[in-house]
Amino acid sequence: EYLTDYPDLKVYGEYVEFPESFPCVSLWCTDNYSHLASRQLASNTERYANVMFSAEVYATGQGRKALAKTLANRTDELMRDMGFTRNAMMVLPNVDRNAFRITLRYTGLVAAPVGEDNELISLVYR
């Protein structure tokens, strides 16, 4: 539903240094480590992982600051709805493309999925 408001929005699931088009949101996992309190030593399984995600929001042209803020707020809402905590929201210059850029960072605890592919690494890096 939200994407219909911005038909030109490009969404990436990885870090993108130079987006091919604008506006753009890039979201990727930057850290993933064991949640020691939930580790099952007897079976050597991991039930939860602490993860960190980073997001980059870019917009160009007229109204780029307002659009970037709108997209950053929507990204923030979606991440909070999934139980993540925002640890940073920064405006960083992007002089190469004359883009307005907002960087966000989130941390959270994710549970191992149930089913065929039940490894946490697969959950985070899909």
Sequence and secondary structure as in RCSB ss.txt:
>XXXX:A:sequence
EYLTDYPDLKVYGEYVEFPESFPCVSLWCTDNYSHLASRQLASNTERYANVMFSAEVYATGQGRKALAKTLANRT
DELMRDMGFTRNAMMVLPNVDRNAFRITLRYTGLVAAPVGEDNELISLVYR
>XXXX:A:secstr
 HHHH TT EEESS  SS SSSSEEEEEEEEEEE GGGEETTTTEESEEEEEEEEEEEE STTHHHHHHHHHHHH
HHHHHHTT EEEEEEEEEETTTTEEEEEEEEEEEEE   SS   HHHHHT 
